[in-house]
Amino acid sequence: MMKNLHFKDFFWNSDLTSTVGYDAIIQYLNDGKRTCKEVEDFMKARASVEEKYAKELLSLSKKVCGHSEMNTLKRSLDMLKLQTEQVSLSHLQLAQNMREEAKKLEDFKEKQKEARKKVEQQMDALHKQRSSQYKKTMDSKKTYDQKCRDKEEADQNVNRNTNTNNTKHMEKLYAKAQQAKQNAEEADRLYQQNITTLGKIRDDWIKEHIKACEMFEKQSVERINFLRNTVWTHLNQLSQQCVTSDELYEEVRKSLEQCDIQEDIEHFVNLRQTGDKPPVPVVYENFYSGQRSPTGAPSFRMPPPVNRRGPLPLPTQNSNDDSHYSTVEDAGYSVIQY
């Protein structure tokens, strides 16, 4: 079985003043915070989509649909509009639920930010103190090394002039050597003091670094778990919306199952019927005879018969008048014949 890996075991560096391991953890936490913000924005955007869709559905449910229909089909169409309205309301509720989950994520993110802030401030102060003491210690080491070299040089000068007869010169050399020795001892004391101080600061930093790593790892575990649960809840909400919508649509299907075609036809007939007998045929009526055709419906209308008059009679001559007149000898003659 693979051993669990922990921050506190794998983010060190051989350089005492280096923060590369700590910086890697902080970068990971910042990336995690950015992920929280991205998921939060995603859920808010999805909530806006659901809200817009819900409002459009609600507007759609108010539109005329089957206003002139009647009976069972009308009831089904009315049920369609009603359930469409209910679906729109359920999407509005879904949008609200999504915003609530996004708010929870935002609160979680801010809570972690505040907890991190205290630890980061403490670690930053320790890093500055450690770097400052390390520099001070290294400077004291340089001084110590230089003082030691000065002491050795002074001792060598004394040794080289041991056989000289110049007493005053020897006294100066001895005095210089003694002063060099004191300076070296003081530098050594200061150097050791700085080493001790640096060691204490190092120990304190290591303890705090371990505690910070454990705290940061705990936050990372909580963040991953919270994000996973948030997305899981988000998907459950979407799945539940599908179930809710299907249950509402099932009511429409049930209404459609009760839609009876023959019943709707009969309902219309009974409600709007205008009569059960067709009109009688239109018969031909002779203008002249006033008699109806015995057959009732001639295939075509004949024009009335026309009696043509005979030829014009010859005019008679009247010897008493030069004018010629046309006369009709037949006393029963008429221009119009019946």
C-alpha positions as CSV (number, residue, x, y, z in Angstrom):
1,M,0.0,0.0,0.0
2,M,1.4,3.4,-1.0
3,K,2.3,5.7,1.9
4,N,0.3,8.9,2.1
5,L,2.3,12.0,1.1
6,H,2.2,15.1,3.2
7,F,3.2,18.7,2.6
8,K,5.4,18.8,5.7
9,D,7.7,16.1,4.4
10,F,8.4,17.3,0.9
11,F,8.7,21.1,0.8
12,W,12.2,21.7,2.3
13,N,15.3,23.2,0.8
14,S,19.0,22.9,1.6
15,D,19.4,26.6,1.5
16,L,18.4,28.0,4.9
17,T,17.1,31.3,3.5
18,S,15.2,29.7,0.6
19,T,11.4,29.9,0.6
20,V,11.0,27.8,-2.6
21,G,9.1,25.0,-0.8
22,Y,6.8,27.4,1.0
23,D,6.3,29.4,-2.2
24,A,5.2,26.2,-4.1
25,I,2.6,25.5,-1.4
26,I,1.3,29.1,-1.5
27,Q,1.0,29.0,-5.3
28,Y,-1.0,25.8,-5.0
29,L,-3.3,27.4,-2.5
30,N,-3.7,30.5,-4.7
31,D,-4.6,28.2,-7.7
32,G,-7.1,26.4,-5.5
33,K,-8.7,29.8,-4.5
34,R,-8.9,30.7,-8.2
35,T,-10.6,27.4,-8.9
36,C,-13.2,28.1,-6.2
37,K,-13.9,31.5,-7.8
38,E,-14.2,29.9,-11.3
39,V,-16.7,27.3,-10.0
40,E,-18.6,30.0,-8.2
41,D,-18.8,32.1,-11.3
42,F,-19.8,29.1,-13.4
43,M,-22.7,28.3,-11.0
44,K,-23.9,31.9,-11.0
45,A,-23.8,32.0,-14.8
46,R,-25.7,28.7,-14.9
47,A,-28.3,30.1,-12.5
48,S,-28.7,33.1,-14.8
49,V,-29.3,30.8,-17.7
50,E,-31.9,28.9,-15.8
51,E,-33.6,32.1,-14.7
52,K,-33.7,33.4,-18.3
53,Y,-35.1,30.1,-19.5
54,A,-37.7,30.1,-16.7
55,K,-38.9,33.6,-17.6
56,E,-39.1,32.7,-21.3
57,L,-41.1,29.5,-20.4
58,L,-43.4,31.5,-18.2
59,S,-44.0,34.0,-21.0
60,L,-44.7,31.1,-23.3
61,S,-47.2,29.6,-21.0
62,K,-49.2,32.8,-21.2
63,K,-49.5,32.7,-25.0
64,V,-52.7,31.6,-26.7
65,C,-52.7,27.9,-27.5
66,G,-55.9,26.1,-28.5
67,H,-58.1,29.0,-27.6
68,S,-60.8,27.9,-30.1
69,E,-60.4,24.2,-29.4
70,M,-63.1,22.4,-27.4
71,N,-63.7,19.5,-25.1
72,T,-61.0,16.9,-24.3
73,L,-58.3,18.2,-26.6
74,K,-58.8,21.7,-25.1
75,R,-58.4,20.3,-21.7
76,S,-55.1,18.7,-22.7
77,L,-53.8,21.9,-24.3
78,D,-54.8,23.8,-21.2
79,M,-52.9,21.3,-19.1
80,L,-49.9,21.8,-21.4
81,K,-49.9,25.5,-20.6
82,L,-50.4,24.9,-16.9
83,Q,-47.6,22.4,-16.6
84,T,-45.3,24.6,-18.8
85,E,-45.9,27.4,-16.2
86,Q,-45.1,24.9,-13.4
87,V,-41.9,23.9,-15.1
88,S,-40.9,27.5,-15.5
89,L,-41.5,28.0,-11.7
90,S,-39.4,25.0,-11.0
91,H,-36.5,26.4,-13.1
92,L,-36.8,29.6,-11.2
93,Q,-36.4,27.7,-7.9
94,L,-33.5,25.8,-9.4
95,A,-31.8,29.1,-10.3
96,Q,-32.3,30.3,-6.7
97,N,-30.9,27.0,-5.3
98,M,-27.8,27.4,-7.5
99,R,-27.2,30.9,-6.3
100,E,-27.4,29.6,-2.7
101,E,-24.8,27.0,-3.4
102,A,-22.6,29.6,-5.1
103,K,-22.9,31.8,-2.0
104,K,-21.9,28.9,0.2
105,L,-18.8,28.4,-1.9
106,E,-18.0,32.1,-1.7
107,D,-18.3,32.1,2.1
108,F,-16.1,29.0,2.3
109,K,-13.5,30.6,0.1
110,E,-13.5,33.8,2.3
111,K,-13.3,31.7,5.5
112,Q,-10.2,29.9,4.2
113,K,-8.7,33.2,3.0
114,E,-8.9,34.7,6.5
115,A,-7.5,31.6,8.2
116,R,-4.6,31.6,5.7
117,K,-3.9,35.3,6.2
118,K,-2.9,34.8,9.8
119,V,-0.5,31.9,9.1
120,E,1.0,33.7,6.1
121,Q,1.7,36.8,8.1
122,Q,3.4,34.8,10.8
123,M,5.5,32.9,8.3
124,D,6.5,36.0,6.4
125,A,7.7,37.6,9.7
126,L,9.7,34.4,10.4
127,H,11.2,34.4,7.0
128,K,12.3,38.0,7.4
129,Q,13.7,37.3,10.8
130,R,15.5,34.2,9.6
131,S,17.0,36.0,6.6
132,S,18.1,39.0,8.7
133,Q,19.7,36.8,11.4
134,Y,21.4,34.7,8.7
135,K,22.9,37.8,7.2
136,K,24.0,39.1,10.6
137,T,25.5,35.7,11.4
138,M,27.4,35.5,8.1
139,D,28.7,39.1,8.6
140,S,29.9,38.2,12.1
141,K,31.6,35.1,10.6
142,K,33.4,37.3,8.1
143,T,34.5,39.5,11.0
144,Y,35.5,36.5,13.1
145,D,37.6,35.1,10.2
146,Q,39.3,38.4,9.6
147,K,40.0,38.8,13.3
148,C,41.5,35.3,13.5
149,R,43.7,36.1,10.5
150,D,44.8,39.3,12.2
151,K,45.6,37.4,15.4
152,E,47.7,34.9,13.5
153,E,49.5,37.6,11.7
154,A,50.3,39.4,14.9
155,D,51.5,36.1,16.5
156,Q,53.7,35.5,13.5
157,N,55.2,39.0,13.8
158,V,56.1,38.3,17.4
159,N,57.7,35.0,16.6
160,R,59.7,36.5,13.8
161,N,61.1,39.2,16.1
162,T,61.8,37.0,19.1
163,N,65.6,37.4,18.9
164,T,65.5,41.2,18.3
165,N,67.2,43.5,20.8
166,N,64.7,46.3,20.3
167,T,62.7,46.0,23.4
168,K,60.2,48.8,22.6
169,H,59.5,47.2,19.2
170,M,58.9,43.9,20.9
171,E,56.6,45.5,23.4
172,K,54.5,47.0,20.5
173,L,54.4,43.6,18.8
174,Y,53.2,41.9,22.0
175,A,50.6,44.6,22.6
176,K,49.4,44.3,19.1
177,A,49.2,40.5,19.3
178,Q,47.3,40.8,22.6
179,Q,44.9,43.2,21.1
180,A,44.4,41.0,18.1
181,K,43.8,38.1,20.4
182,Q,41.1,40.0,22.3
183,N,39.5,41.1,19.1
184,A,39.4,37.6,17.8
185,E,37.9,36.3,21.0
186,E,35.3,39.1,20.9
187,A,34.5,38.2,17.3
188,D,34.3,34.6,18.1
189,R,31.9,35.3,21.0
190,L,29.7,37.4,18.8
191,Y,29.8,34.9,16.0
192,Q,28.9,32.0,18.4
193,Q,26.1,34.2,19.8
194,N,24.7,34.8,16.4
195,I,25.0,31.1,15.5
196,T,23.0,30.3,18.6
197,T,20.4,32.9,17.9
198,L,20.1,31.7,14.3
199,G,19.8,28.1,15.5
200,K,16.9,29.1,17.8
201,I,15.3,31.1,14.9
202,R,15.8,28.1,12.6
203,D,14.2,25.7,15.1
204,D,11.2,28.1,15.6
205,W,10.8,28.4,11.8
206,I,10.9,24.7,11.3
207,K,8.2,24.2,13.9
208,E,6.0,26.9,12.4
209,H,6.8,25.7,8.8
210,I,5.5,22.2,9.8
211,K,2.4,23.6,11.4
212,A,1.8,25.8,8.4
213,C,2.2,22.9,6.0
214,E,-0.2,20.8,8.1
215,M,-2.7,23.7,8.2
216,F,-2.3,24.4,4.4
217,E,-2.7,20.7,3.7
218,K,-5.9,20.5,5.8
219,Q,-7.3,23.5,3.9
220,S,-6.5,21.8,0.6
221,V,-8.2,18.7,1.7
222,E,-11.3,20.7,2.8
223,R,-11.3,22.7,-0.5
224,I,-11.1,19.7,-2.7
225,N,-13.8,17.9,-0.7
226,F,-16.0,21.1,-0.6
227,L,-15.7,21.6,-4.4
228,R,-16.4,18.0,-5.1
229,N,-19.5,18.1,-3.0
230,T,-20.6,21.4,-4.4
231,V,-20.4,20.1,-8.0
232,W,-22.1,16.9,-6.9
233,T,-25.0,18.9,-5.4
234,H,-25.1,21.0,-8.5
235,L,-25.6,17.9,-10.7
236,N,-28.1,16.5,-8.3
237,Q,-30.1,19.7,-8.6
238,L,-30.0,19.4,-12.4
239,S,-31.1,15.7,-12.3
240,Q,-33.9,16.6,-9.9
241,Q,-35.0,19.3,-12.2
242,C,-35.3,16.7,-15.0
243,V,-37.3,14.4,-12.7
244,T,-39.6,17.3,-11.7
245,S,-40.1,18.4,-15.3
246,D,-40.9,14.9,-16.3
247,E,-43.5,14.5,-13.5
248,L,-45.1,17.7,-14.6
249,Y,-45.1,16.6,-18.3
250,E,-46.6,13.3,-17.2
251,E,-49.7,15.2,-16.1
252,V,-50.0,16.4,-19.7
253,R,-49.5,12.9,-21.0
254,K,-52.2,11.6,-18.7
255,S,-54.5,14.4,-20.0
256,L,-53.7,13.4,-23.6
257,E,-54.6,9.8,-22.8
258,Q,-58.1,11.0,-21.8
259,C,-58.3,12.9,-25.1
260,D,-61.1,11.1,-27.1
261,I,-61.2,11.9,-30.8
262,Q,-64.7,10.6,-31.4
263,E,-66.0,12.3,-28.3
264,D,-64.6,15.7,-29.5
265,I,-66.2,15.2,-33.0
266,E,-69.5,14.4,-31.4
267,H,-69.2,17.3,-29.0
268,F,-68.7,19.7,-31.9
269,V,-71.6,18.2,-33.8
270,N,-74.0,18.4,-30.9
271,L,-72.9,22.0,-30.0
272,R,-72.8,23.5,-33.5
273,Q,-75.1,21.4,-35.6
274,T,-77.3,23.4,-38.1
275,G,-79.7,20.8,-39.4
276,D,-79.9,17.2,-40.6
277,K,-81.5,17.7,-44.0
278,P,-79.9,19.1,-47.2
279,P,-81.7,21.7,-49.2
280,V,-84.2,20.6,-51.9
281,P,-83.3,20.9,-55.6
282,V,-84.0,24.2,-57.3
283,V,-86.7,23.6,-60.0
284,Y,-87.3,25.3,-63.3
285,E,-90.2,27.7,-63.5
286,N,-91.4,28.7,-67.0
287,F,-92.0,32.4,-67.2
288,Y,-94.8,32.1,-69.7
289,S,-96.7,29.1,-68.6
290,G,-96.3,29.5,-64.9
291,Q,-96.2,25.7,-64.8
292,R,-93.5,23.7,-63.0
293,S,-91.6,21.1,-64.9
294,P,-93.1,17.8,-64.2
295,T,-89.7,16.2,-64.0
296,G,-88.7,18.8,-61.4
297,A,-85.1,19.5,-62.6
298,P,-84.5,20.0,-66.3
299,S,-81.1,19.4,-67.5
300,F,-81.1,22.8,-69.2
301,R,-83.5,25.8,-69.7
302,M,-85.2,26.2,-73.1
303,P,-85.8,29.7,-74.4
304,P,-89.5,30.6,-74.8
305,P,-91.0,29.7,-78.3
306,V,-91.2,32.6,-80.8
307,N,-94.2,32.7,-83.3
308,R,-92.9,34.4,-86.4
309,R,-95.4,36.6,-88.3
310,G,-96.2,35.9,-92.0
311,P,-95.0,37.9,-95.0
312,L,-96.1,41.5,-95.3
313,P,-99.3,41.9,-97.2
314,L,-99.2,43.8,-100.6
315,P,-100.3,47.4,-100.4
316,T,-103.6,48.5,-102.1
317,Q,-103.7,51.4,-104.6
318,N,-106.0,54.3,-103.8
319,S,-106.7,56.2,-107.0
320,N,-107.7,59.3,-105.1
321,D,-104.3,59.8,-103.5
322,D,-100.8,59.7,-104.9
323,S,-99.4,58.5,-101.6
324,H,-98.9,54.8,-101.1
325,Y,-99.9,53.3,-97.6
326,S,-99.3,49.9,-96.2
327,T,-102.4,48.2,-94.8
328,V,-103.1,45.0,-93.1
329,E,-106.0,43.1,-94.5
330,D,-106.2,40.5,-91.7
331,A,-108.4,42.1,-89.0
332,G,-106.9,39.8,-86.3
333,Y,-103.3,40.6,-87.1
334,S,-101.1,41.9,-84.2
335,V,-97.4,42.6,-84.0
336,I,-97.3,40.7,-80.7
337,Q,-98.2,37.1,-80.6
338,Y,-99.1,35.2,-77.4
